[in-house]
Amino acid sequence: MNLKALLLGFALLGAAVAGAEHLVLLTTNDTHSNIDFDDHSRGGILPRKAIVDSVRKAEKNVLLIDAGDMVQGTLYFKYFKGDVEYPLFNMMNYDIRILGNHEFDNGLDELARYWKDAKADRLSANYDFSRTKAARLFKPYVVKRVAGKKIGFIGINIDPESLIARANCKGMVYSDAIDKANEWAEYLKKKEKCDLIVAVTHIGYKGENGRKGDIDLARESKYIDIIVGGHSHTFVDPKTPELTPYWISNALGKRVLVTQTGKYGRNVGYINIDLDDIASHKFDYEYIPVTDRFSPDAYDKEIQAFLEPYRAKVDSINNEPVGWSMGEYANSRGQGPLANWTADMGMWIGMQAADSLLAAGHDVGPVDFALMNVGGIRQTMPKGMVSEGLILSMFPFGNKMMLIRVKGSDTIATMGIVAPKGGEAVSDELRVVTDGNGNVLHVVLNGNEIDPDKQYTVCTIDYIAEGNDDMTPMARHELLWQDTAEIGVRVLQYMRHMTSLGIAVDPDPEPRFMKSIECLKNQ
């Protein structure tokens, strides 16, 4: 099928090669509860369904696959806990689905409650749920017979350590992603005699902090032909293979196709497989942008009716103004205005808490700095009016603010872990100086280098204090105070306070993870 023609008119077209049998894989990942359009008219469940319906109408053999993290990130999940996304995915008629790490956000019992009604094949080859309520809900693989060919699919999930809160995956046993993928791929090839093997993964395009990603899986595999990935929000654009290579040589020198569609449902991946010439690996890989180009008549009426009561509540919250932003600020790894604003907001919350504790007779001393995780910021802040709903969507997690006392050596070690990833959100009091390659040279607090032997008071969230997001040294802390309200409540409090003073959101744009002078001289 001619995909470019489909993008223009979604007309019914002939196959690319007369008489040839084709299989089209439509793929999504990391949609994160983005049910509606974003501020740039991208994404949205209704145009995504229209795209899928059009391709299914035009092609004989189509499989719709999701690579995880369908939930968490907007008010739909914050208020309805999955009552919106799970039925919608059933209405989309997904064929194959795997878990992301955020499917665990409300705990394993809730995960099991929702996934037991999922209509798709539920795959997980390296999570053992046998001692949990999710027992028997997932299988390691499925074989689909298409036009006389056997296509094997494997589900592969990420290491939950320091990524998923331990309480939320208690009883689940993890096995190494690469080992299990290769073990089941060999089984599918040699025992099931599969003609094609697809790994559907939620491990990230590139590995980081000791975890291996899809590129590593491709290189270390022998029998996997295609990887449909998620987790890292990487847009593997076939138009720019120099930036995100999508053909990777495996351990036998054969090509493996590695794909991922970015995030928030802004694209649908499109993989066209000539079933009569599988061995050549001449798969066509493209993507379909999800936009507002459709006529309203093309939208699924059942989905529209289902969404109406949920959208009414979400819209009412999204229309409640709480502040004003001087510009559009996107989330970026420890280097952008939004990360800085978030950490400075955390510092304000910490100082308010310290003052309240002092008034109650508990002197915790001054707060030295704030540390927040950029992964906890789920939306872009637009220019202009900032609504209550936007803030709650930006900070959707149920994290609680904390004041902790941390040794300087553990602070330095934490910065050494996050710097290679681009950093995290640190407040204005802190500067992390690197060699330009992610190696930390100095950690500076208010103009002075941090003393490894000194104790520092840090405002952060419980997720970080538990050592998650790989910030394991932070778990060696003394707890001074923990909030009772979720972080979104405190951010709203901060926004309303600043608005009452006539202060708009206008964050510091200067990077707080910075290259050393010597590094800059040598550039």
KAPE-V910160 format. One record per backbone hydrogen bond with DSSP energy under -1.0 kcal/mol. CO is the residue of the C=O (numbers start at 0). NH is the residue of the N-H. E is the energy in kcal/mol with one decimal. If there is no record, write none. Layout:
CO;NH;E, CO;NH;E
This chain:
1;5;-1.7, 2;6;-2.5, 3;7;-1.5, 4;8;-2.7, 5;9;-1.2, 16;19;-2.2, 20;274;-2.2, 22;272;-2.9, 23;62;-2.4, 24;270;-2.3, 25;64;-2.9, 26;268;-2.8, 27;66;-2.4, 29;263;-2.9, 30;33;-1.8, 32;34;-1.7, 34;44;-2.5, 37;40;-1.9, 41;37;-2.2, 43;47;-1.4, 44;48;-2.4, 45;49;-2.0, 46;50;-2.2, 47;51;-2.4, 48;52;-2.7, 49;53;-2.1, 50;54;-2.4, 51;55;-2.6, 52;56;-2.0, 53;57;-1.8, 54;58;-2.5, 60;23;-2.7, 62;25;-2.7, 63;94;-2.5, 63;95;-1.9, 64;27;-2.0, 65;97;-1.3, 67;29;-2.7, 68;31;-2.4, 69;32;-2.4, 73;77;-1.8, 74;78;-2.5, 75;79;-1.2, 76;80;-1.9, 79;82;-2.3, 81;85;-1.6, 83;87;-1.8, 84;88;-2.5, 85;89;-1.6, 86;90;-2.2, 87;91;-1.8, 88;93;-1.3, 94;120;-2.8, 95;65;-2.2, 96;122;-2.2, 100;103;-1.3, 101;104;-1.6, 103;106;-2.4, 106;110;-2.0, 107;111;-2.7, 108;112;-2.1, 109;113;-2.0, 110;114;-2.7, 111;115;-1.7, 113;116;-1.1, 114;117;-1.4, 120;96;-2.6, 121;138;-2.3, 125;174;-2.4, 127;172;-2.0, 128;131;-2.4, 131;134;-1.5, 133;136;-1.9, 138;123;-2.1, 139;154;-1.6, 141;152;-2.8, 143;150;-3.2, 145;148;-2.3, 148;145;-2.5, 149;194;-2.4, 149;195;-1.5, 150;143;-3.2, 151;197;-3.3, 152;141;-1.9, 153;199;-3.4, 154;124;-3.6, 155;201;-2.0, 159;162;-2.5, 159;163;-2.7, 161;468;-3.1, 161;469;-1.0, 164;167;-1.5, 165;168;-1.1, 168;171;-2.0, 172;127;-2.9, 175;179;-2.4, 176;180;-2.3, 177;181;-2.3, 178;182;-2.4, 179;183;-2.6, 180;184;-2.1, 181;185;-2.3, 182;186;-1.7, 183;187;-2.7, 184;188;-2.2, 185;189;-2.9, 186;190;-2.5, 186;191;-1.7, 187;193;-2.7, 195;151;-3.0, 196;224;-2.6, 196;225;-1.7, 197;153;-2.3, 198;227;-2.7, 199;155;-2.5, 203;213;-2.9, 204;214;-2.3, 207;210;-1.8, 212;216;-2.4, 213;217;-2.8, 214;218;-2.2, 215;219;-2.3, 220;250;-2.4, 224;256;-2.2, 225;198;-2.7, 226;258;-2.4, 227;200;-2.5, 229;203;-1.9, 233;235;-1.1, 233;261;-1.8, 234;236;-1.4, 236;239;-1.8, 239;242;-1.6, 239;243;-1.8, 245;257;-2.5, 247;255;-2.3, 249;252;-1.9, 253;249;-3.0, 255;247;-2.5, 256;226;-3.2, 258;228;-2.4, 259;235;-2.1, 262;265;-1.5, 265;289;-2.9, 267;287;-2.8, 268;26;-1.8, 269;285;-2.8, 270;24;-2.8, 271;283;-2.4, 272;22;-2.2, 273;276;-1.6, 277;280;-1.8, 280;282;-1.4, 283;271;-2.8, 285;269;-2.6, 287;267;-2.2, 289;42;-2.4, 294;297;-2.3, 295;298;-1.5, 299;303;-2.1, 300;304;-2.4, 301;305;-2.2, 302;306;-2.5, 303;307;-1.2, 306;310;-3.2, 307;311;-1.7, 308;312;-1.2, 309;313;-2.1, 310;314;-3.2, 311;315;-1.7, 312;316;-1.6, 313;317;-2.4, 314;318;-1.2, 316;319;-1.5, 316;388;-1.6, 319;387;-3.2, 322;385;-2.6, 323;504;-3.4, 324;383;-2.5, 328;380;-2.7, 331;333;-1.4, 335;339;-2.0, 336;340;-2.9, 337;341;-2.3, 338;342;-2.1, 339;343;-2.6, 340;344;-2.4, 341;345;-2.1, 342;346;-2.1, 343;347;-1.9, 344;348;-2.2, 345;349;-2.4, 346;350;-2.4, 347;351;-2.3, 348;352;-2.3, 349;353;-2.5, 350;354;-2.3, 351;355;-2.1, 352;356;-2.6, 353;357;-2.2, 354;358;-2.3, 355;359;-1.3, 356;361;-3.4, 357;360;-1.7, 368;458;-2.1, 369;426;-2.0, 371;424;-1.5, 372;375;-1.7, 373;376;-1.6, 380;328;-3.0, 383;324;-2.8, 385;321;-3.2, 385;322;-1.6, 386;390;-1.9, 387;391;-2.2, 388;392;-1.9, 389;393;-2.7, 390;394;-2.1, 393;377;-2.7, 398;486;-2.1, 399;461;-2.1, 400;482;-3.1, 401;459;-2.3, 402;479;-2.8, 402;480;-1.7, 403;457;-3.1, 404;477;-2.1, 405;455;-3.0, 406;410;-1.9, 407;411;-2.5, 408;412;-2.2, 409;413;-2.1, 410;414;-2.2, 411;415;-1.8, 412;416;-1.2, 413;417;-2.2, 414;418;-2.2, 417;420;-1.0, 417;422;-2.4, 418;421;-2.0, 424;371;-3.0, 426;429;-2.1, 428;445;-3.0, 430;443;-3.2, 431;513;-2.8, 432;440;-3.5, 432;441;-1.6, 433;515;-2.2, 438;434;-1.8, 441;432;-2.9, 442;449;-3.0, 443;430;-2.3, 444;447;-1.8, 447;444;-3.6, 450;453;-1.5, 451;408;-2.1, 453;407;-2.9, 455;405;-3.1, 456;367;-2.3, 456;368;-1.2, 457;403;-2.6, 458;370;-2.4, 459;401;-3.0, 460;464;-2.4, 461;465;-1.7, 462;467;-1.8, 463;466;-2.4, 467;470;-1.8, 469;471;-1.5, 470;473;-1.5, 471;474;-1.7, 472;475;-1.6, 474;476;-1.5, 477;404;-2.8, 480;402;-2.5, 485;489;-1.2, 486;490;-2.4, 487;491;-2.1, 488;492;-1.9, 489;493;-2.3, 490;494;-2.8, 491;495;-2.7, 492;496;-2.0, 493;497;-2.5, 494;498;-2.6, 495;499;-2.1, 497;502;-2.8, 498;501;-1.6, 504;325;-2.8, 511;431;-3.1, 513;433;-3.1, 515;519;-2.2, 516;520;-2.4, 517;521;-1.5, 519;522;-1.0
